[in-house]
Each structure stands twice: as C-alpha cells, then as structure tokens.
C-alpha cells in the first residue's frame, strides 16, 4: 500500500467517540476531510490531537481516553503509539490504552455511520451538484439536514511538522496488539491481558518528542446535534426495531434505541431457544449432506 495503487478522490477519516455519562453511553462520529493527504501515522496523530482538543472543549472534565482501531499500517506503528503521550499532555486527555481489533473486526460503528454518509453524498450528486473538493464533500454531508450523530470538518496537514516528526519505533510491533500507557513507558501484550505483559521504558526506546502536529482547520465542526422530537404520528405507529447482530434477540421501540444498542450495548442471546439463524443453518447443513436413493430400472442409484 506504500504507493496507494489506484487511489483516487479525497481522503477522509471517521472517528467514533463513545462518551459515558453515569451509566449511559453515547456515540458520536467526527469526520476529518482532506483535500490531499498521505495516509500515514503522522496524519492519524494529527487527527487524534485535533479530535481530543474538540472533545476537551465540550467535556472539560474528561482527562483520559481509550483507543481502538484496526491493524492498518498508519495505526499499528511505533511512531503513532509513542506520540500519544505527548499529545495527551498538550490536549489534557491522557491515553490509557490502545487495543487493536482482530481481523475483520473493530470498525462496526464507523462502518454503520459511513453507509448513510455515502448515501447522503450520492443524493447530493443526483440533485446535479458537484462534489469535486473536500469542501464539496462537507457541503454534501451537511445537506438535507446534518446526519444525526455525525459532524464534519475540512482540515489540512502541516507539511513542515510532518517532515520534522520523529520516526520512533517499537521492536517487534507486528506481533503486539495491546498497549497500556504508564508514566515511564508502555506495557505491551500479544493477546489482551494474557499475563503481565512486558514493560518497555521510553528511555530504552530513545523516544523523541512529538511536537504539536499543527493540523490546520479550514472549515470546522458544526455544533453538537440535539435529539429530535418524535411527532404524534410517529408515536402512534407501532414499529419494532431489531438488532443487526444475527444472534441477538433484543428488540426496540425506536430506531435511536436500536442504534444506541448496536453502537455501545451488549448483545443478548437466547440460551434455551434456538435462534432462527441457527435453525436455518442446521436445516441447510442437513439438506446438503443427506443422501437420497433413487430407484431406476430395478437398480438403486445415488
């Protein structure tokens, strides 16, 4: 992927921020759109720093954060992981952990939010509008009313800061998947919380300080979205919304409740009653493995 063969269009990055207020969890997506961008660890560090700055402004009492992403090279790198402690000091939100998801997992919320975003852009284009620049993408995403739970900004990387960014490395990082940040170093695991892990001291890694990434905000995020009111017609309409997880048996009275559950809730499976999904799988397995004897001309054939 070093040359991004076949790459076209504008780069955008979707971050899902899950905040906890008492026992309630709320998910909100922040979209950073670039006119042009090298998709590397410095770009991710710039996005994270800008993201934490915005979160701190809206939630001044937040002082720590957990991170999770897939195993793409721009995330799974020592340059990014070893820059987070410096970013935490500047933003006031210290990183506690960074965990990488298993293959084919880890972007559930972002994927769920990206689908309506793309539909929004297609609808905007079908109405004879052009989407040629990063600002056009922002306008498209904010057309027909903002997407609930999603905010967009047009940003630009600082090329000088990128050229001066340190190339910190963690030995054997490709086999490490879980990281906990301490005062003097970073504790690593190959598998989540299996054993005590191994503490890597910053002084032994010769970590160089990551200076301010200086991400330029060309067009900033809009205000936070407020919950919409349910009309009387909607209240009288008896709709039932289910979880998209095939084995989850929970149902909900509103789409908002269903989305909140899929973003931050725990799936519930029926222990005694077999799910429809499992029943269909068993029937299909029986059909494709059974052998039928067909009698033809006095001879039995399979």
C-alpha positions as CSV (number, residue, x, y, z in Angstrom):
1,X,0.0,0.0,0.0
2,X,3.1,2.3,0.0
3,X,2.2,3.8,-3.4
4,X,-1.6,3.6,-2.9
5,X,-2.1,2.0,-6.2
6,X,-5.4,3.0,-7.8
7,X,-6.1,5.6,-5.1
8,X,-8.4,8.5,-6.1
9,X,-10.7,11.0,-4.7
10,X,-10.4,12.8,-1.3
11,X,-9.1,11.2,1.9
12,X,-11.5,11.2,4.9
13,X,-11.2,9.8,8.4
14,X,-14.1,8.7,10.5
15,X,-13.6,8.7,14.3
16,X,-16.3,7.2,16.6
17,X,-16.2,8.9,20.1
18,X,-18.0,7.0,22.8
19,X,-18.6,9.0,26.0
20,X,-20.1,7.8,29.3
21,X,-22.4,9.9,31.4
22,X,-23.4,7.9,34.5
23,X,-24.5,4.5,33.1
24,X,-25.4,5.9,29.7
25,X,-23.1,5.6,26.7
26,X,-23.3,7.9,23.7
27,X,-21.6,7.5,20.4
28,X,-20.8,10.4,18.1
29,X,-18.7,10.5,14.8
30,X,-16.2,13.1,13.8
31,X,-15.2,13.2,10.1
32,X,-11.9,14.8,9.0
33,X,-11.8,15.5,5.3
34,X,-8.5,16.3,3.4
35,X,-8.1,17.9,0.1
36,X,-4.9,15.9,-0.2
37,X,-3.2,13.7,2.4
38,X,-0.6,11.0,2.8
39,X,-2.3,8.3,4.8
40,X,0.4,7.7,7.3
41,X,0.9,7.7,11.1
42,X,1.5,11.4,11.3
43,X,-1.9,12.1,9.6
44,X,-3.5,9.9,12.2
45,X,-1.6,11.6,15.1
46,X,-2.8,15.0,13.7
47,X,-6.4,13.8,13.6
48,X,-6.2,12.4,17.1
49,X,-4.8,15.6,18.5
50,X,-7.5,17.7,16.8
51,X,-10.1,15.3,18.0
52,X,-9.0,15.4,21.6
53,X,-8.9,19.2,21.5
54,X,-12.5,19.3,20.4
55,X,-13.6,16.6,22.9
56,X,-11.9,18.5,25.7
57,X,-13.7,21.8,24.8
58,X,-17.1,20.1,25.0
59,X,-16.3,17.8,28.0
60,X,-13.8,19.7,30.2
61,X,-14.0,17.1,32.9
62,X,-12.6,14.3,30.7
63,X,-9.0,13.6,31.4
64,X,-8.3,10.1,29.9
65,X,-9.2,8.1,26.8
66,X,-9.1,4.5,25.5
67,X,-8.3,4.0,21.8
68,X,-9.1,1.1,19.4
69,X,-8.6,0.7,15.7
70,X,-7.9,-2.0,13.1
71,X,-4.4,-3.1,12.1
72,X,-3.8,-0.8,9.2
73,X,-0.2,0.4,9.0
74,X,-1.0,4.0,9.7
75,X,-2.3,2.9,13.2
76,X,-0.2,-0.1,14.1
77,X,3.1,1.8,14.2
78,X,5.5,2.9,16.9
79,X,5.5,6.4,15.5
80,X,1.8,6.8,16.4
81,X,1.8,4.9,19.7
82,X,4.8,6.7,21.1
83,X,3.4,10.1,20.1
84,X,0.2,9.7,22.1
85,X,1.7,10.5,25.5
86,X,3.0,13.9,24.2
87,X,-0.4,14.5,22.5
88,X,-2.1,13.7,25.8
89,X,-0.1,16.3,27.7
90,X,-0.9,19.0,25.2
91,X,-4.6,18.2,25.0
92,X,-5.3,17.4,28.7
93,X,-6.7,13.9,27.8
94,X,-4.1,11.2,28.6
95,X,-4.2,7.9,26.7
96,X,-4.7,4.9,29.0
97,X,-4.8,2.0,26.4
98,X,-4.6,1.3,22.7
99,X,-6.0,-2.0,21.6
100,X,-6.0,-3.3,18.0
101,X,-9.0,-5.3,16.8
102,X,-9.0,-8.8,15.4
103,X,-9.1,-9.2,11.6
104,X,-12.4,-8.3,10.0
105,X,-13.5,-6.6,13.2
106,X,-13.2,-3.2,15.0
107,X,-14.9,-0.7,12.7
108,X,-18.5,-1.6,13.4
109,X,-19.7,1.9,14.5
110,X,-17.6,3.7,11.8
111,X,-18.9,1.4,9.0
112,X,-22.5,1.9,10.2
113,X,-22.2,5.6,10.1
114,X,-20.2,5.7,6.8
115,X,-23.1,4.0,4.9
116,X,-25.6,6.8,5.3
117,X,-22.8,9.4,4.7
118,X,-22.1,7.8,1.3
119,X,-25.9,7.8,0.5
120,X,-26.0,11.5,1.5
121,X,-23.3,12.3,-1.0
122,X,-24.9,10.2,-3.8
123,X,-28.2,12.0,-3.2
124,X,-26.5,15.4,-3.3
125,X,-24.8,14.4,-6.6
126,X,-28.0,13.1,-8.1
127,X,-29.5,16.6,-7.5
128,X,-27.0,18.0,-10.0
129,X,-24.4,19.2,-7.5
130,X,-20.7,18.7,-8.0
131,X,-18.6,17.0,-5.3
132,X,-15.0,17.7,-6.5
133,X,-13.3,19.1,-3.4
134,X,-13.1,18.5,0.3
135,X,-15.4,21.4,0.9
136,X,-17.9,20.0,-1.5
137,X,-17.9,16.8,0.5
138,X,-18.6,18.7,3.7
139,X,-21.5,20.5,2.0
140,X,-22.9,17.2,0.7
141,X,-22.7,15.6,4.1
142,X,-24.5,18.6,5.7
143,X,-27.2,18.9,3.0
144,X,-30.8,17.9,3.8
145,X,-30.1,18.4,7.4
146,X,-27.0,17.2,9.2
147,X,-26.6,13.5,9.7
148,X,-27.5,12.7,13.2
149,X,-24.5,11.9,15.4
150,X,-22.0,12.9,12.7
151,X,-20.0,16.1,12.3
152,X,-17.6,17.1,9.5
153,X,-14.6,19.4,9.2
154,X,-12.2,20.2,6.3
155,X,-8.6,20.1,7.5
156,X,-5.0,20.3,6.2
157,X,-1.8,18.6,7.4
158,X,1.2,20.8,8.3
159,X,4.0,19.6,5.9
160,X,6.7,21.2,7.9
161,X,5.6,19.4,11.1
162,X,5.3,16.2,9.2
163,X,8.8,16.4,7.8
164,X,10.1,17.1,11.4
165,X,8.1,14.3,13.0
166,X,10.2,11.7,14.8
167,X,10.4,8.1,13.5
168,X,10.0,6.3,16.8
169,X,9.9,2.6,16.7
170,X,8.8,-0.3,18.9
171,X,10.7,-3.6,18.4
172,X,8.5,-6.5,17.2
173,X,5.4,-4.3,17.0
174,X,3.9,-6.5,14.3
175,X,3.3,-9.3,16.9
176,X,2.0,-6.9,19.6
177,X,-1.7,-6.0,19.8
178,X,-2.4,-4.4,23.1
179,X,-0.7,-1.4,24.7
180,X,-1.1,0.3,28.1
181,X,0.5,3.6,28.8
182,X,2.4,4.3,32.0
183,X,4.3,7.2,33.4
184,X,7.7,5.9,32.3
185,X,6.9,3.6,29.5
186,X,4.4,1.4,27.6
187,X,3.3,-2.1,28.7
188,X,2.6,-4.4,25.7
189,X,0.8,-7.7,25.2
190,X,0.5,-10.1,22.3
191,X,-3.0,-11.1,23.4
192,X,-5.4,-9.0,25.5
193,X,-4.4,-9.2,29.2
194,X,-2.8,-12.6,28.9
195,X,0.0,-12.5,31.5
196,X,1.6,-9.4,33.0
197,X,2.8,-8.1,29.6
198,X,6.2,-6.5,29.0
199,X,7.1,-3.0,30.1
200,X,9.1,-1.0,27.5
201,X,10.7,2.1,29.0
202,X,10.7,5.3,27.0
203,X,14.4,5.9,27.8
204,X,15.3,2.4,26.4
205,X,13.4,3.1,23.2
206,X,15.1,6.5,22.8
207,X,11.7,8.2,22.2
208,X,11.9,11.6,20.6
209,X,9.2,14.1,21.5
210,X,6.4,14.6,19.0
211,X,5.8,18.3,18.7
212,X,2.5,20.0,18.0
213,X,1.1,18.5,14.8
214,X,-0.4,21.9,13.9
215,X,-3.4,20.5,11.9
216,X,-5.0,23.4,10.1
217,X,-8.8,23.5,10.3
218,X,-10.1,25.1,7.1
219,X,-13.8,24.6,7.9
220,X,-14.5,23.5,11.5
221,X,-17.1,21.2,13.0
222,X,-20.6,22.4,13.5
223,X,-22.4,22.4,16.8
224,X,-23.5,19.2,18.6
225,X,-26.7,17.7,17.4
226,X,-29.8,17.8,19.6
227,X,-32.2,15.0,19.9
228,X,-35.1,15.3,17.5
229,X,-38.7,15.4,18.8
230,X,-41.0,12.5,17.9
231,X,-44.2,13.5,16.2
232,X,-47.6,12.3,17.3
233,X,-47.9,10.2,14.1
234,X,-44.6,8.5,14.8
235,X,-45.6,7.8,18.4
236,X,-48.8,6.1,17.2
237,X,-47.0,4.0,14.6
238,X,-46.3,0.6,16.2
239,X,-42.8,-0.2,14.8
240,X,-40.3,-2.7,16.3
241,X,-36.6,-2.4,15.5
242,X,-34.2,-5.3,15.9
243,X,-30.5,-5.5,16.4
244,X,-28.5,-6.2,13.3
245,X,-26.5,-8.9,15.1
246,X,-28.0,-12.2,13.8
247,X,-27.8,-13.9,17.2
248,X,-29.1,-11.0,19.3
249,X,-32.8,-11.4,20.4
250,X,-33.3,-7.8,21.6
251,X,-35.9,-5.5,20.0
252,X,-36.5,-1.8,20.5
253,X,-39.3,0.7,20.2
254,X,-37.3,3.3,18.2
255,X,-34.5,3.4,15.7
256,X,-32.5,5.6,18.1
257,X,-32.6,3.0,20.8
258,X,-31.6,0.2,18.3
259,X,-28.6,2.3,17.0
260,X,-27.5,3.1,20.5
261,X,-27.6,-0.6,21.4
262,X,-25.6,-1.6,18.3
263,X,-23.0,1.2,19.0
264,X,-22.5,0.7,22.7
265,X,-24.7,-2.1,24.1
266,X,-24.2,-5.7,24.8
267,X,-25.8,-8.4,22.6
268,X,-28.2,-10.8,24.3
269,X,-28.6,-14.3,23.0
270,X,-31.3,-16.8,23.8
271,X,-29.8,-19.6,25.9
272,X,-32.7,-22.1,25.6
273,X,-34.5,-21.1,22.4
274,X,-32.5,-21.7,19.3
275,X,-32.3,-18.6,17.1
276,X,-33.8,-18.5,13.6
277,X,-30.3,-18.0,12.1
278,X,-29.0,-21.2,13.8
279,X,-32.1,-23.1,12.8
280,X,-31.7,-22.2,9.1
281,X,-28.0,-23.2,9.2
282,X,-28.9,-26.6,10.6
283,X,-31.6,-27.2,8.0
284,X,-29.2,-26.2,5.2
285,X,-26.5,-28.5,6.6
286,X,-29.0,-31.4,6.7
287,X,-30.0,-30.7,3.1
288,X,-26.6,-30.6,1.6
289,X,-25.2,-33.6,3.5
290,X,-28.2,-36.1,3.2
291,X,-28.1,-38.9,0.6
292,X,-31.2,-39.9,-1.4
293,X,-31.6,-43.3,-3.1
294,X,-33.4,-43.1,-6.4
295,X,-34.7,-46.3,-8.0
296,X,-34.4,-46.5,-11.8
297,X,-35.0,-49.7,-13.9
298,X,-34.6,-52.0,-10.9
299,X,-31.2,-50.6,-9.9
300,X,-30.6,-48.3,-7.0
301,X,-28.6,-45.2,-7.8
302,X,-27.4,-42.4,-5.6
